[in-house]
Amino acid sequence: MDLITIILIAIGLAMDCFVVSIAQGLNAKPGDKKRDGGAIIMAILFGLFQGVMPLIGYFGGRLFVDFFDRYAPWIALVLLAFIGGKMIIESFEKKEQKHDANWTIPYLLMMAVATSIDALATGVVFIPYPEKLWISIAIIAFVSFALSLVGYFLARQLKKIMHIPAELVGGVILVAIGIKIFIEGVCF
């Protein structure tokens, strides 16, 4: 396995993190002092989970991966549909009742798990290449971290330019990612 292949795998795995970070950036309230720190914590957690999940898949072997291959699409769908559905519902509440992006650790951990479940099965790809495992994990973690930050700050800039119903868009994005992961996991 060459470096280009590893980087492409890392980018593919980081796309869910990128999109979820865009949703968080769209929901971030201007002037909120927690938002940039929360974005950094989110990016760290996304990078950490994206790196750890293939490691678990690698060491867990086929038995562990088969279990998660069977249930990962359902877990991701439920988590992301719940979070996204909640955001969609909140987007229709009165303006005074709207909530800012959620920066709590439990919420960010749930998002990190939901976006990294598909990375678990990727660990088996590295079984024939044990000498590439640690560099691959480092690249996957770094790319997920970096794209999470890029997505968040890109969304903040877009929000300044456009009037976007952020909570609604963010919720729809999360539900769509959950459905995508579910369809890929069940059909392919």
C-alpha positions in Angstrom: 0.0 0.0 0.0 1.5 3.3 -1.1 1.3 6.8 0.5 -1.2 8.1 -2.0 -3.6 5.2 -1.3 -3.3 5.9 2.5 -4.0 9.6 1.9 -7.0 8.9 -0.3 -8.4 6.5 2.4 -7.9 9.2 5.0 -9.7 11.8 2.9 -12.6 9.4 2.3 -12.9 8.7 6.0 -12.7 12.4 6.9 -15.6 13.5 4.7 -18.2 12.8 7.3 -16.2 14.8 9.8 -15.9 17.6 7.3 -19.7 17.8 6.7 -20.6 17.5 10.4 -18.1 20.3 11.1 -19.8 22.4 8.5 -23.2 21.8 10.2 -21.6 22.9 13.6 -20.1 26.0 12.0 -23.5 26.9 10.5 -25.1 26.6 13.9 -22.3 28.5 15.8 -23.7 31.7 17.2 -21.5 34.8 16.3 -19.7 36.2 19.3 -20.0 32.9 21.3 -16.6 32.6 23.1 -17.0 28.8 23.3 -17.3 28.2 19.6 -13.7 28.3 18.4 -12.5 26.3 21.5 -15.4 23.9 20.9 -14.4 23.5 17.2 -10.8 22.6 18.2 -12.1 20.0 20.7 -14.5 18.7 18.1 -11.6 18.4 15.5 -9.4 16.6 18.1 -12.1 14.2 19.0 -12.9 13.5 15.3 -9.3 13.0 14.5 -8.8 10.7 17.6 -11.8 8.6 16.8 -11.1 8.3 13.1 -7.6 7.2 14.0 -8.6 4.8 16.8 -11.4 3.0 15.0 -9.2 1.5 12.2 -6.8 0.5 14.9 -9.5 -1.4 16.7 -10.6 -2.9 13.4 -7.1 -4.0 12.7 -6.5 -5.6 16.1 -10.1 -6.9 16.4 -9.7 -8.9 13.2 -12.6 -10.3 11.1 -14.8 -11.4 14.0 -15.0 -8.0 15.5 -15.3 -6.2 12.1 -18.1 -8.6 11.0 -20.1 -7.7 14.1 -19.7 -4.0 13.4 -20.2 -4.4 9.6 -23.6 -5.8 10.5 -24.6 -3.1 13.1 -22.6 0.0 12.2 -25.0 1.3 9.6 -27.9 1.0 12.1 -25.9 2.7 14.9 -24.8 5.6 12.7 -28.3 6.0 11.3 -29.9 6.2 14.8 -27.3 8.5 16.2 -27.2 11.0 13.3 -31.0 10.8 12.7 -31.6 11.6 16.4 -29.2 14.5 16.4 -30.2 15.8 13.0 -33.9 15.4 13.7 -33.6 17.3 16.9 -31.9 20.1 15.1 -34.6 20.2 12.4 -37.4 20.3 15.0 -35.5 23.1 16.9 -35.2 25.1 13.6 -38.9 25.6 13.5 -39.1 26.9 17.1 -39.5 30.6 17.7 -36.3 32.6 17.2 -35.9 33.4 20.9 -35.9 29.7 21.7 -33.3 28.7 19.1 -30.2 26.9 20.4 -26.6 27.5 19.5 -24.3 24.8 18.3 -23.8 22.2 21.0 -20.2 22.1 22.3 -20.7 19.8 25.3 -18.2 16.9 25.5 -21.0 14.2 25.5 -22.5 15.7 22.3 -19.1 15.9 20.6 -18.2 12.4 21.6 -21.5 11.1 20.2 -20.8 12.9 17.0 -17.2 11.5 16.9 -18.5 8.0 17.3 -21.2 8.4 14.8 -18.9 9.8 12.1 -16.1 7.2 12.8 -18.0 3.9 12.9 -17.4 3.3 9.2 -13.6 3.7 9.9 -13.7 0.6 12.1 -14.0 -1.8 9.1 -11.2 0.1 7.4 -8.8 -1.5 9.9 -8.9 -4.8 8.1 -7.5 -3.2 5.0 -4.2 -2.8 6.8 -3.9 -6.4 8.0 -1.7 -7.4 5.0 0.4 -4.2 5.6 1.3 -4.2 9.3 4.4 -2.1 8.6 2.0 0.7 7.3 -0.4 0.6 10.2 0.9 3.4 12.4 1.7 5.8 9.7 -1.8 5.2 8.2 -3.4 5.8 11.6 -1.5 9.0 12.0 -2.4 10.2 8.5 -6.1 9.3 9.0 -6.2 11.1 12.4 -4.5 14.2 11.1 -6.6 14.5 7.9 -9.8 14.1 9.9 -8.6 16.8 12.4 -7.6 19.2 9.6 -10.8 18.7 7.5 -12.9 19.2 10.6 -11.4 22.5 11.3 -11.6 23.5 7.6 -15.3 22.6 7.5 -16.1 24.5 10.6 -14.3 27.7 9.6 -15.6 27.5 6.0 -19.2 27.3 7.3 -18.5 30.3 9.5 -17.4 32.3 6.5 -20.4 31.1 4.4 -22.7 32.1 7.2 -21.4 35.7 7.1 -22.1 35.9 3.4 -25.5 34.1 3.2 -28.6 34.0 5.3 -28.9 30.3 5.8 -31.4 28.5 8.1 -28.4 27.0 9.8 -30.2 24.6 12.2 -32.4 23.2 9.5 -29.6 22.8 7.0 -27.3 21.2 9.7 -30.0 18.8 10.8 -30.8 17.8 7.2 -27.0 17.2 6.6 -26.7 15.0 9.7 -29.8 12.9 8.8 -28.5 12.6 5.2 -25.1 11.4 6.4 -26.8 8.8 8.6 -28.9 7.6 5.7 -25.8 7.5 3.4 -23.8 5.4 6.0 -26.8 3.1 6.4 -27.4 2.6 2.7 -23.6 2.0 2.1 -23.5 -0.4 5.0 -26.6 -2.4 4.1 -26.5 -2.4 0.3 -22.7 -2.5 -0.5 
